[in-house]
Structures are given as C-alpha cells and as structure tokens.
Amino acid sequence: MKSNLNPILKWAGGKEQELKYTRPAMPHTFDRYFEPFVGGGSVYFSIGQDKK
C-alpha cells in the first residue's frame, strides 16, 4: 500500500510568505512573544519593525 501524503507547506519554514495572513490576526499589543520555531526570524523581525 503506497501512501501519498503531502506536506501542508512546500518546505519547512517559509513563514515570511505567510505573514500577509498571520500578521493581521495577531494582537496589536502584547507583553511577551514566543517563537518556538524561529528559523530565519521573519515573524520576529516583522514584529520589530512595528516598534520603530
């Protein structure tokens, strides 16, 4: 029996391309931020841009 399971994302990481969907859903202010799978840090750095 052959199983053709495909990953949800094309590759591991790549959250930068999903920011246009996830950033509007994030709260405008928060005290702490946890990124368990930081990878290249695209989400972290996009949040840091708001503080400027």
Secondary structure, DSSP 8 states (H G I E B T S, - for coil): -------SSSSS--GGGGHHHHGGGS-S--S----TT-TT-HHHHHHHHHT-
